[in-house]
């Protein structure tokens, strides 16, 4: 019995040493995973398998990538990411315009721009993405664009991804043809910054974007309603320079 007790005590005393050794190996594994030059401002500590990442980086994308790499390092059970994003301070309004423009123009090549209605709001350098995306690829592309923009301190992804549906795709294509082939509206094919956004979810169509006149807004709504199989049309187009109507007494 005495020998058993001695063994148990010795084993208990050895546990912290084993954990310390494992944490040391895990920390080395995380540091190796973050050995690229873009991670040079990051410090790593490990306790009980939990890796804590601290320090500063220039881009949110680098912070996200470091988190992903740490999660895949051998021995890591969890990651605590307290990395700060440094860089020059940019006024929120200026940064917001820059991000909205980047999303608009950088995603033109994917051919789905008219079917995306992604919004950006910036407060204290933190960008929140909202609105609708044609699919998960478009949503992730928008997040990546923002995360790789200097001046952004963090990114919150609140984009709603429209459901995958062959019928919705048919409605999108038909609405695109009906709206953009209309003489009063085909000018919006020229500049991707001003397209009429066509968002479809389960047969319900919503128009977003900005047009120059009330007549164009009305025409877009009428053309959308001509598409066969549409359950409803919501015309949320804005008219450039229009002032809010005064409440009717």
C-alpha positions as CSV (number, residue, x, y, z in Angstrom):
1,X,0.0,0.0,0.0
2,X,2.9,2.3,0.9
3,X,4.5,1.7,-2.5
4,X,1.2,2.5,-4.3
5,X,0.9,5.8,-2.4
6,X,4.5,6.8,-3.3
7,X,3.8,6.0,-7.0
8,X,0.6,8.1,-7.0
9,X,2.4,11.1,-5.4
10,X,5.3,10.8,-7.8
11,X,2.9,10.6,-10.8
12,X,1.0,13.7,-9.6
13,X,4.2,15.7,-9.2
14,X,5.2,14.7,-12.7
15,X,2.0,16.0,-14.3
16,X,2.9,19.7,-14.3
17,X,6.3,18.9,-15.8
18,X,4.6,16.9,-18.6
19,X,2.2,19.8,-19.3
20,X,5.1,22.3,-19.3
21,X,7.0,20.1,-21.8
22,X,4.0,19.7,-24.0
23,X,3.3,23.5,-23.9
24,X,6.9,24.2,-24.8
25,X,6.6,21.9,-27.8
26,X,3.3,23.4,-28.8
27,X,4.6,26.9,-28.6
28,X,7.5,25.9,-30.8
29,X,5.0,24.4,-33.3
30,X,2.9,27.7,-33.4
31,X,6.0,29.8,-33.7
32,X,7.2,27.7,-36.7
33,X,3.7,28.1,-38.3
34,X,4.0,31.8,-37.9
35,X,7.6,32.1,-39.1
36,X,6.8,34.1,-42.3
37,X,7.9,37.7,-42.3
38,X,4.3,39.1,-42.2
39,X,3.9,37.6,-38.8
40,X,7.1,39.1,-37.3
41,X,5.1,41.4,-34.9
42,X,3.3,38.5,-33.3
43,X,4.2,37.0,-29.9
44,X,3.1,33.5,-28.9
45,X,2.6,31.9,-25.5
46,X,1.0,28.6,-24.6
47,X,-0.5,27.4,-21.4
48,X,-2.5,24.1,-21.1
49,X,-2.6,23.8,-24.8
50,X,-4.2,27.3,-25.3
51,X,-2.1,29.5,-27.6
52,X,-2.3,33.2,-26.9
53,X,-1.4,35.4,-29.9
54,X,-0.4,39.0,-29.1
55,X,1.5,41.9,-30.7
56,X,0.6,44.0,-33.7
57,X,0.2,43.6,-37.5
58,X,-0.6,45.9,-40.4
59,X,-3.7,44.1,-41.8
60,X,-6.8,42.4,-40.4
61,X,-6.1,39.6,-42.9
62,X,-2.8,38.9,-41.2
63,X,-4.5,38.6,-37.9
64,X,-7.1,36.2,-39.3
65,X,-4.4,34.1,-41.1
66,X,-2.3,33.9,-37.9
67,X,-5.3,32.6,-36.0
68,X,-6.0,30.0,-38.6
69,X,-2.4,28.8,-38.7
70,X,-2.2,28.6,-34.9
71,X,-5.4,26.5,-34.8
72,X,-3.8,23.9,-37.0
73,X,-0.5,23.8,-35.1
74,X,0.2,20.5,-33.4
75,X,-0.8,20.4,-29.7
76,X,-3.1,23.5,-29.8
77,X,-6.5,23.0,-28.2
78,X,-7.7,26.6,-28.5
79,X,-6.5,30.0,-29.6
80,X,-6.8,33.3,-27.8
81,X,-6.3,36.1,-30.4
82,X,-5.5,39.5,-28.9
83,X,-3.4,40.8,-31.8
84,X,-3.9,44.5,-32.5
85,X,-4.1,45.9,-36.0
86,X,-1.9,49.0,-36.3
87,X,-1.5,51.4,-39.2
88,X,-2.3,55.0,-40.0
89,X,-5.6,56.4,-38.8
90,X,-8.1,57.1,-41.5
91,X,-11.4,59.0,-40.9
92,X,-14.3,56.6,-40.8
93,X,-16.2,58.3,-43.7
94,X,-13.2,58.3,-45.9
95,X,-12.4,54.6,-45.1
96,X,-16.0,53.6,-45.7
97,X,-16.0,55.2,-49.2
98,X,-12.7,53.5,-50.0
99,X,-14.0,50.1,-49.0
100,X,-17.3,50.4,-50.8
101,X,-15.4,51.4,-54.0
102,X,-13.0,48.6,-53.6
103,X,-15.8,46.0,-53.2
104,X,-17.6,47.4,-56.2
105,X,-14.6,47.5,-58.6
106,X,-12.5,44.6,-57.4
107,X,-15.4,42.2,-57.8
108,X,-16.4,43.3,-61.3
109,X,-14.5,40.4,-62.9
110,X,-16.7,37.8,-61.2
111,X,-19.7,38.8,-63.3
112,X,-22.1,38.7,-60.3
113,X,-21.9,42.4,-59.3
114,X,-25.5,43.3,-60.3
115,X,-26.7,40.4,-58.0
116,X,-24.8,41.6,-55.0
117,X,-26.0,44.3,-52.6
118,X,-23.2,44.4,-50.1
119,X,-23.0,47.4,-47.7
120,X,-20.2,48.7,-45.6
121,X,-20.4,50.7,-42.4
122,X,-17.2,51.9,-40.5
123,X,-17.0,53.0,-36.9
124,X,-13.7,53.7,-35.2
125,X,-11.9,51.8,-37.9
126,X,-14.1,48.7,-37.5
127,X,-15.8,47.7,-40.7
128,X,-19.2,45.9,-40.6
129,X,-20.3,44.3,-43.8
130,X,-24.0,43.8,-44.4
131,X,-26.6,43.5,-47.2
132,X,-26.9,40.5,-49.5
133,X,-24.5,38.4,-51.6
134,X,-25.2,36.2,-54.5
135,X,-23.3,33.3,-52.9
136,X,-20.8,32.4,-50.3
137,X,-17.8,33.1,-52.7
138,X,-19.0,36.7,-53.2
139,X,-19.4,37.2,-49.5
140,X,-16.0,35.8,-48.7
141,X,-14.4,37.9,-51.5
142,X,-15.9,41.0,-50.0
143,X,-14.6,40.2,-46.5
144,X,-11.1,39.5,-48.0
145,X,-11.0,42.8,-49.8
146,X,-11.9,44.7,-46.5
147,X,-9.5,42.6,-44.4
148,X,-6.6,43.4,-46.8
149,X,-7.2,47.2,-46.7
150,X,-4.9,49.2,-44.6
151,X,-6.6,51.3,-42.0
152,X,-9.2,48.7,-41.1
153,X,-8.9,47.6,-37.5
154,X,-11.4,44.7,-37.6
155,X,-14.1,43.2,-39.7
156,X,-17.6,41.9,-38.8
157,X,-19.3,39.8,-41.5
158,X,-23.1,40.3,-41.3
159,X,-23.7,39.6,-45.0
160,X,-26.7,37.5,-45.8
161,X,-26.0,34.9,-48.5
162,X,-28.9,34.3,-50.8
163,X,-30.1,30.7,-51.0
164,X,-29.0,28.5,-53.9
165,X,-31.9,28.0,-56.2
166,X,-32.1,27.3,-60.0
167,X,-35.4,29.2,-60.1
168,X,-33.9,32.2,-58.4
169,X,-31.1,32.2,-60.9
170,X,-33.6,32.1,-63.7
171,X,-35.4,35.1,-62.2
172,X,-32.1,37.0,-61.8
173,X,-31.2,36.5,-65.5
174,X,-34.6,37.4,-66.7
175,X,-34.7,40.5,-64.5
176,X,-31.3,41.5,-65.6
177,X,-32.4,41.4,-69.3
178,X,-35.7,43.1,-68.6
179,X,-34.1,46.0,-66.7
180,X,-30.8,46.6,-68.4
181,X,-32.2,46.3,-72.0
182,X,-34.8,49.0,-71.3
183,X,-33.6,52.2,-73.0
184,X,-34.1,54.4,-70.0
185,X,-31.9,52.1,-67.9
186,X,-29.2,50.6,-70.1
187,X,-26.8,53.4,-69.2
188,X,-26.2,51.7,-65.9
189,X,-24.3,48.8,-67.6
190,X,-21.4,51.2,-68.2
191,X,-20.2,51.9,-64.6
192,X,-20.3,49.1,-62.1
193,X,-20.4,51.7,-59.3
194,X,-24.0,52.5,-60.3
195,X,-25.7,49.3,-61.3
196,X,-29.2,48.5,-60.3
197,X,-28.7,45.6,-57.8
198,X,-31.0,42.6,-58.3
199,X,-31.4,40.5,-55.2
200,X,-33.6,37.4,-55.3
201,X,-34.4,35.0,-52.5
202,X,-37.0,32.3,-52.9
203,X,-38.7,34.1,-55.7
204,X,-38.9,37.4,-54.0
205,X,-37.0,40.2,-55.8
206,X,-35.6,43.4,-54.3
207,X,-34.0,46.2,-56.2
208,X,-31.1,48.1,-54.6
209,X,-28.8,50.9,-55.8
210,X,-29.0,54.5,-56.9
211,X,-30.5,55.9,-60.1
212,X,-30.6,59.5,-61.4
213,X,-34.3,60.1,-61.6
214,X,-37.6,59.0,-60.2
215,X,-38.7,57.9,-63.6
216,X,-35.8,55.5,-63.8
217,X,-36.7,54.1,-60.4
218,X,-40.3,53.6,-61.5
219,X,-39.2,52.0,-64.8
220,X,-36.9,49.5,-63.0
221,X,-39.8,48.4,-60.8
222,X,-42.1,48.0,-63.7
223,X,-39.6,46.0,-65.7
224,X,-38.9,43.7,-62.7
225,X,-42.6,43.0,-62.3
226,X,-42.7,41.7,-65.9
227,X,-40.5,38.7,-65.1
228,X,-42.5,35.5,-65.0
229,X,-42.5,33.6,-61.7
230,X,-41.6,36.5,-59.5
231,X,-43.6,36.3,-56.2
232,X,-43.0,39.9,-55.2
233,X,-41.0,43.0,-56.1
234,X,-39.6,45.5,-53.6
235,X,-38.2,48.6,-55.1
236,X,-35.6,50.0,-52.7
237,X,-33.8,52.0,-55.3
238,X,-32.6,55.5,-54.2
239,X,-32.9,58.6,-56.4
240,X,-29.6,60.6,-56.4
241,X,-30.0,64.0,-54.7
242,X,-33.5,63.3,-53.6
243,X,-34.5,64.7,-50.2
244,X,-36.8,62.7,-47.8
245,X,-40.4,63.6,-48.2
246,X,-42.1,65.6,-45.5
247,X,-44.7,63.7,-43.4
248,X,-48.2,64.3,-44.6
249,X,-50.3,66.0,-41.9
